[in-house]
Amino acid sequence: MSLRYVKISESMSSWLDFFRCFCAFLVLLSHVSHRVVVHFRDLDPAAVNALMYIMYMPSSFGVGAVMIFFVLSGFLVGGSAFKKIQAGNFSWRDFVVARLARLWIVLIPSLLLTRLLPRITESLGIIDRAEIDSALDLFSFSCNVAFLQLVACDPYGNNGALWSLFNEFWYYIAWPILMMAFALCGFKKIIMPFFILVLALIVSFYQKDGANFLLYFFVWVFGVAAGVCKFPKILGGEKIALVIFVVAVVLWRLKVNGDSRNEFFGHNFYYDAFLGFSFANLMNRMAFSVNLVRPPAILPTRRFAEFSFSLYCTHTPVVEFICKLHRILSGRSLPFLVVNQLSIGIFLICVCVCVVFAYAFYWVTERHTARFCALLSGVVDFALKAASVSGIKFRRRLAGGQAWF
């Protein structure tokens, strides 16, 4: 496997946009279906028909879509960091500011939304015991802003989809540190990676839920490898890579179960890892293809991808809000026990409202990421300058005190 950086063509960029929006939509379908209708395994087997299979099939790939997100994140963010470190122009300040701006401009407003919508339903007389038990205090809010959910706290309120941001952000931080550790010389080159491994093991041990931090880092790194290396020919060309990916998807769908992904080398990890690797291999083949065609024009690509992160962060509280409004208007709690015209109608309403709301949310927040990044950069520069001035004054006072004594 040779080191060869990917140059993302316009066609590849369009495919990346398609993958982002398609995976966000799969996560949305998964969370909506589980709140509107009972799980497929809880349906009456005698009442199951083809329509139910059509409805449930896409909604069963939510976690698999998150694995694809991990690979995409490694490909785009980890690959870019790798290239800059190799070129010697990597800046921690610029990197962290860019990552925080990209996440915070959507995350913080979505946390506020997660707190606001239950307040509205409470004022209408609907009080959910699960929400009362959920952490909605300032500590939990701050903990989620610091991306420490799953270790120091739970995902904020009922917004369980935020669990993956813990993995995402700390993979962003861990990857450059690991790269720089391997660039050290002598004994440090051995001790620093070992120290990072021990730290990752400790984090994984104290992790409450979600995808095991250490193990699923390898899934994320598959994406990095796809962006900085040309995979060996033994893994096949584009068509073979597509076949391998389809096999991985089918195998994943048939074999994964409800076991926790937080335990070391649990049942689901192997299928998640195979899915991630097969997708990374497919992306690698596509990226190095000289005649890659764009996705069909009918498919949503750039426009939908622009607000896919807003959709990911906001859909859960919005769906919960719609379910409670249904309870207020009809007097019946969701989920439905059967799949019928009413349940399908509520399902489609939830999906459409979430998409429309996310797009409006994007126009207020995510669309202004570049401006927010510039603002955050200015704040960081001011803080660093203030800290530098304070440090100089402290050293002068210390020197003066030493001279006086």
Secondary structure, DSSP 8 states (H G I E B T S, - for coil): -EE------HHHHHHHHHHHHHHHHHHHHHHHHHHHB--GGGS-GGG--HHHHHHHHHHTTHHHHHHHHHHHHIIIIIHHHHHHHHHT---HHHHHHHHHHHHHHHHHHHHHHHHHHHHHHHHTT---HHHHHS--SHHHHHHHHTT-BTTTB-SSTT-GGGHHHHHHHHHHHHHHHHHHHHT--TTHHHHHHHHHHHHHHHHHHH--SSS-TTHHHHHHHHHHHHHHEE--GGG--HHHHHHHHHHHHHHHHHH--S--SSSTT-HHHHHHHHHHHHHHHHHHHHHT-SS-----TTS--HHHHHTHHHHHHHHHHHHHHHHHHHHHHHS--SSBSS--HHHHHHHHHHHHHHHHHHHHHHHHTGGGHHHHHHHHHHHHHHHHHHHHHHHHHHHHHHHHHHHH-
